[in-house]
Amino acid sequence: MEDQPETEKAETPERVKRKTPKALWLALIVVMVLGVLWERVRLPNAKERLERVPLKGFGFAGQELPLDEVELKVFGKADVLNRVYSAGGQKFVLTVIDGTNDRHAVHDPLYCFKGAGWSVDGQTVKRIAGGEGKILKLSKEGRQVEAMIWFSDGRERHASAMLYWWQTTVRRITVGKSGAEPILVVLQPADGAVLNWDVLFDAFPALRTI
């Protein structure tokens, strides 16, 4: 049998193993560079969608709730709508977070409530226009309340933090061509009472379009 050419002999398993770390480092560097570039890309945000949420209207009225120092630090550069409303004989706090300019501002709401000292005692899926939200049963120091959360890109709505992170990642990879930025919507009672969600959505129909 003829001897193999030197070039073929050179590619031994040992040499392949020695090359592998270099390839991994190169791939890591490429990913890091792309990550920095994606973070610097200015994507269209959802600020206009937040601005379209009415402050007052027939059967409802709201007022702005200034963010405290801790909230300002947590939300960073994100656009945030934070208001207390009266609608359908109920008072509730509406918080909407657009993380286009600061993805770290949008956390899994379950962790946020737990971090604030609330226990999450149960979760119920609720169908809403364009998808579904999630009703959370919360308790703290003998108090029991409900909150409702969902993520929305203006057309489709869901309550999955994992799906939100996937959508925002794909949106940055495609430089915004995959769709609109999903935003986080959180509804909480303003006075500790249990809210009637059906009445609330009827009295404040903007919730169906956020």
Order of alpha helices (4+ residues) and beta strands (2+ residues): alpha-alpha-alpha-beta-beta-alpha-beta-beta-alpha-beta-beta-beta-beta-alpha-beta-alpha
